[in-house]
Structures are given as C-alpha cells and as structure tokens.
Amino acid sequence: MLDTLSCLERFAAAIRLHADLSVQRISFGDPAYVYVRNRFSSTLAETVTCSQDGRFITSWGYRLGTSENIDGAAARLAFLLAALPTPQV
C-alpha cells in the first residue's frame, strides 16, 4: 500500500523549489491534500491530492503525474499556475 501522506510531503517539498509557488496548506485529513498558489496571484491556486495508486490529481481532475516522478508532477503544476522554476546554481 502506498504511503500517500509521504508522497504529499515530498510533493510539497518539490513545489517549494519553484520560486513563484507557495504551499499554503497541507492537510492530512480525509482526503489529504496540498494547497498551492502562485505568490503573485490570489486566483492562481490549486488543491492536489494523491490517489492510492500514486497519482497526483488536481481538484479539477487533471493528472499531474505519479509518485515515481514527483519533480515532474510539481513542474506540471508550476506550468498550470504560471510559475517559473527556481534557477539551479
């Protein structure tokens, strides 16, 4: 069985690598979710859950990716929320 809470924690950590995104809330309730928004817009925000099969899904039902590629899923959400990645040094 997949540990969805651990997946969401790692997803939130990957989101924090994107300069324009802010993790506003992490809920470990039922369902567990991460609420993310663009720092420069109050309307560009999304709630992301992780299904039992390891898929990250937005509140609109868009599949961002899987727990096998958390960085890719975070990058897709950054694209959807019009955010740029943090430059790598």
N, C-alpha and C positions, 0 to 999 in steps of 0.2 A: 504494500500500500504506500502510495506517495505521501510524503510529508508536505502538504500544501502550505502550511504556515512557514516552513523553512523556505519554500520556493518564493513565497511572497516577500519574505525578509530579504532574500538575495535579489529579487526584482527591484525592491525599493533601493537597495544599495546601488544597483546598476543605473537606476533613474537619477540618482544623485550625481552621477558622472556627467550629466547633461546640464550645462550652465544655466539654461533658461527654464529648467523644470524644478519644481519644488514638491516634495512629498508633504502633503498637508495632514494626512491622517493614515494610520494603519490600524485596522480593526481585526481582532482575532475572534470576533463573534461568529455567528452563523447567518450568512456566509462571511468568511474572512475576505477582506479586500484592502487594496491600497488606493487612496485618493490622491491624484496627482494633478497639478495645474501648472500652466505657463506662468512664470513670475510676472510677466508684463501684461497679462490679460486675466480678467476675472471670469471671462466666459470660456476660455480655452482650458477645459478641465475634463478629467475622465476618472471613472472608478474601474479598477481592474481586479478581477478575481482569478483564482487558479482552480481549474477543474481537477477532479480525481485522476484524470489521465495525463495531467501535467500541462494543460493548455492555458495560456493566459488569455483572458477574454474581457473585452471592454463591456461597459453597461449597454452598449448598442449591439452587442453580439459579434463584434469584429474580433477575429482571432489574430492576436499579435505574434504568437509563436509558442514554443514549448519550453519546458524546464530544461531541455537539453541544450538550448541556446538562449539563455536569459539575456545576454547582451544584445542579441538580435531583436528580441521582443521589446526591450527597452528602447532600442533605436527606432523601431516602428512606431512606438507610442510618441517618441520625440518628434518624429515626422508628422504624425497626426496632429500634434499640439503645436506645430510650427516652431520647434525648438532646435537649437544648434548644439552639437556635442561640444564638450569641453575639450580644448586643444590638448593633445598629448605632448608632453615635454620629453 
